[in-house]
Amino acid sequence: MLDGTVLLITDRPDSSEILRGELSLVADCKVVRFDAAFDITRETIGAISDVTLARRDAVTAMRRAFAKLNGADVPIICLLRNTSENGLRDAKNLGATCCLSAHTPPAMVARTMMTQVIQDRADRPVRSIERGVARATEVLTRLFDGARSNGPVALAQVDASLEPIIEAVRDGGLTRWLDRVWTHDDATYQHCLLVAGVAAKFSLHLGFSASDRNHFVRAALLHDLGKARIPLAILNKPGRLDEGEMTVMRTHPVIGYEKLKAAGCDALTLGAVRHHHEMLDGSGYPDRLSGDSIGDTVRLMTICDIYSALTEKRAYKPAMPNAVAMAILSDMKGRLEDRLVQSFGEAMGNGS
């Protein structure tokens, strides 16, 4: 028997009793009248619509119901009284994931629901990754386009992308996130997405509160916004930058900081954006901070940033193995905080 609740939405509750009985053999079943309000909870694992779509009031009610269910990302079986091509199209347009004739034996409907839920659970991590990467890429595109054209920075859109990133890494695992992000053809976007995913994994490992987790991933997603104003010839150069190019590249933290400060960004994010290349021994940039003048968030972000740069795939180099990247981080004693590097290694030791 499945954990969770299946909703049976019907316009004929009396005749749906047999179907409710069969569904109750595979999961908890709650019968809901098609025109009644209902709530979607974390326990909702699927729904069955046993409602005629021939009446306008039913279609209006089911459109509201399906919108709720689609937002919950659960399988929906639609039992059709009209199995014509138009009937199938109407059900699919509403958001049904599976359509069956209303004359299908109740036991078969219940078995189909079980199959749909099991498949949904297997596919959910992959869908979560796709949603997270798609949302974050859309936000990055708008941010970088706006920064290049001196347009506004839409911080509300950034905030809306954070939970999908964290959920994707939590549900789908960091390895799946990295595999998907490595297919991105823009090196700067790829790097920002990598750092955001790694930051999500590290913050989950450290047990951050939801608010602190969001702040940290937000800073990770925004940390290289200043690169929007760096010439592409420098950003995409396949090899080591010369001294002049490096001087230009090192302006990106301050550019990003100024852009986000003008947009009213919070101090924690601003600090991470400006200082993620600072080192504890004072050898970093742009302000050559050292020791206690470098806050915890920046210390964590710097580790995530360096690790992502080492392990990212480029056209001219393969991804560095985790063990090699961690060895390099461990050798940066005096520049990175040993305790945090060790904790980071524990988090990255299990990429799933």
N, C-alpha and C positions, 0 to 999 in steps of 0.2 A: 504493500500500500504506500502511496506517495505521501510525503509530508507536504502540508499546505491545503489550500481551499480552492475548489473549482466553483465558479459562479455559473449557475444555470439561469439565464435571462429568458423569460418566456411570456407569451401573451395567452397561454392556456395552462395555468398552473395545475389544474385538476388532471389533465391528460398527460402532463409531464412527470407525474409521480413515478411511473415505471422507470423512466430515464433517470430520475433522481436516485432511485434505488440502485440501479446498475452503477452509476457514478460513485455512489457511496462505498462501493466495493473496492474502488481504486484510490479514492481520496475523500476528504471531507467535502461535502457538497452543500452549497447555499443557494436556495431558489429565490430569485428576485423577479418581481413583475417588471415588464419592459418599461412601464411609465413611472416606476418608483426610483427614488434616489438611492444610490448605494456608494460605498466607499471601497477604494482599492487599498489594500494593506500589503505589508511585506509577505504575508502568508498567502496572498493570491497568486496561484501558479498557472491559472488558465481560465477560459470562459467558453461557454457554449451559448449561442444565440438560437433560440427556438421561437422565432418571431416572424410573422409574415411581413415581407417588404412591399406588399401590394398597397398598403395604406399609408397616406402621407404622414399621419401622426406617428405611426410606428417607425417610419424612416427617420423622422426628425429625432425621436427618442433614441433610436439606435445609433444615430450619428454622434449624439452626445456620449452614449455609453462606449462606443468603439473608440472615441477620442481618448477617453479615460484609460481604456484597456491598452491602447497602442502606446500611450505614455508610460504605462507600466512595463511594456515590452514583454508581454506574455502571449502564448498561443491562443488563438480564437477560432473555434469551429463554428461555422454558420450552417444551420440546418435549413435547407431551402425547400419551400413548398413549390417554388417554380424553378426548375433546373434548366431552363433555357439559357442560351448564351447571354441574353440580357440579364437574367437573374444572377448568373455567376459573376458577370461584370459588376453589377451593383454591389454584391457582397464583397468582392475584392476591393472595389473603390472605397468601401467603408473601412476596410482594414482586416478582413478575415484572412487568416493564414491557411485555412483549410475549409473546403465546402463539401457537404454531404447532403444527400436527399433527406428530407424530413421523414421519409419512410424507411430509413436505415434502421435495422434492429438496434434497440437500445444498448445491448451488450457490445455490439460492434462500435457504436459511438463512444462508449466508455473506453474500449481498448484503443481506439484512435486517439482519444484524449491523453491516455497514458503514454502512447508513443510520441505524441507531440511534445509533451512536457519533458520526457527523457531527452529527446533530441534538442529541445530548447536549452536545457541545462548544459548539454555538451557543447552547443554552439555559443552560449552566452559569453564566455571569455573572449572569443574571437570578435564578436560583435562589439563588446566593450572596448577592445583595443581600437577597432576601426572608428568607433564614435569618438573616442578620446583624441586620436591622431587627427581626425578630420576637423573636429572642433578647434583644437589647438592650432592647426595649420591655417584655418580660416582667420583666426584671431591674429596670428603672426603676420599673415599677408596684409591685413588691414593696418596693423601697427607699423610695419616696415614701409608700406606705401605712404602712410601718413607722415612718417618721419622723413622720408626722402623729399616729400613735397611741402614740408613744414605744416602739414595738416594737424588736426587735433589727435590726441591719444585717448582712445575710448577705453578707459579703465574698467567700466562696467562689463564690457565684452570680455575682457581678460578674466575678471572674476567669475563669469559664467562658464569659462572653460576649465576652471581648476578642478572641480569635483569629477568631471568626466576623466581627466588625466589620472587623478588619484584612484578612482574606481577601476580604471583600466589596468593600472599596475597592480592593484590589490587583487582584482578578480582574474586577470589574465596572466599576471606575472611579468617581471621585468624583462625576461628573455624574449617573450612574445612582443613586448613593446619595442625593444631594441631591434628585433628582426624586422618589424614593420617600419620603424623610423629609418633604418638604414637604406630603405628603398627610395627615400626622398631625394629628388635630384638637385635641390638647392642646399649647398653645404652649410650655409649659415642657419637656415631653418632647421636642417637636420641636427645641427649642434644644439640649438635651443631646445628642440624636442627631446634630445638625448639627456641634456642636463635636467630638464623638467621631470622626465621619467626617473632618472637616478635620484633626484631630490625627493620625489614621492616615495621611492623605495626606502631611502635612508630615513626619512621622517616617520614612516610607518614602523621601521625597525626600532627607532628611538622612542616610540610611544608618544609622539607629539599629540597634543589636543587637536581637535578638528580645526580650530581657529589658527593655531600655530602652523599646522600642516599646510593650510591654504596660503598663509603668508609666505612660507618657505618656497612652495611651488610657484607662487606668483612671482617671487623674486627670481627664481630660476628661469621662468619663461621670459622674463623681461631683461635678464642680465646683459645681453648683448645687443640691445636695441640700438645702441650707438653705431653699430656696424652698418646700419642703413645708410650712413653718410660716408662710409669708406669706399673708395673706388673698387669696382668689381675686379679690376686687374690685380689688385693687392689681395683682396679677399680670396680669390680663386686661384692664386698663383700655386702651381704644383711644385712646391719645394720651399726651401728656406728663404725668408725675406731678407733683403739687404738692409743696411743701416737706415737709409732714408725711408724705405717702405715700412720698417719697424716703427720708426718715429710717428709715421701717419697712423699705423695700426693702433698704437698705444694711446691715441686720442679718443678711442671709442668709449671707454668707461665714462669720461667726463661728458661727452656728447649725449650719451644715454641718460646720464644723471640730470643734466640740464633740461632735456626734453621732458623727462618724467616729473621733475620738480615743478616745471611750468604747468603741468597737468594736475598738480595737487596730489601727487603720489605720497604714500606714507613714508615715514623716516626709515623704517626697517628695510623696505624695498630699495629706497634711494641709497642707503649705505651699502647694500649688497651689490647694486649695479655699479656704483663708483669704485668700490674697493675689492672686487672679487679677484684682482690680480696682485693684491698686496701680500707680502710674506712676513712671517713673524720676525725674521732677522733684518727687516728693513730694505730688502733687495727688490721689492716689488714696485708697482706703479699704480696710480699716477702720483700719489702723495707720499710715497716712501714711509708709510706707517710701519710700526713695529710693536711687538709685545702686546701689552695690555690695551693699547690704543686700537687694536683690531678686535671687534666684537665677535661673539659666538656665531651669529648668523653668517657673518662673512667668512669665518674660519671653516664652517661647514660647506658653504657655497664654493669656496676655493677648491676644496677636495673634490666635490662633485664635478666642477668645471674641468679640472685637470684630468680626472679619470675619464670623462666623456671625450675629451680631446685625444687622449691616448687610444681609446678603444673604438673611435668612430671609423667608418669605412670611407675612404676617398678613392678617386679613380687611380691615384698613383700609389696607394698603399692599402693593404688589407687591414682588418680590425685587429688590434693587438689583443692577445689572450688576456683574460682577467688576471691570471697569476702574474704575468709579466707586468701589467699595469700596476698591480698592487705592490710588486717589488719596487717599482720606481717611486711610488708614493711613500713607501716605507723608508726609502733611502733619502727622502727630503727632510731629514731630521734637522730641527732648528728653523726650518722654513714653514713646515706644517706641524700642527699639534699632534704628537705621537698618539695620545689617548684617542683622539677623534679618528685618526687614520686606522687604528686598530678596530674601533667600533664600525667604521665604514667597511673594512674588510670582512667583518662578520656579516654585515648586511648584504654585501655583494657575493659572499661565499655561496649563497643560495639564490641564484638568479630567478627562480620560479616565484 
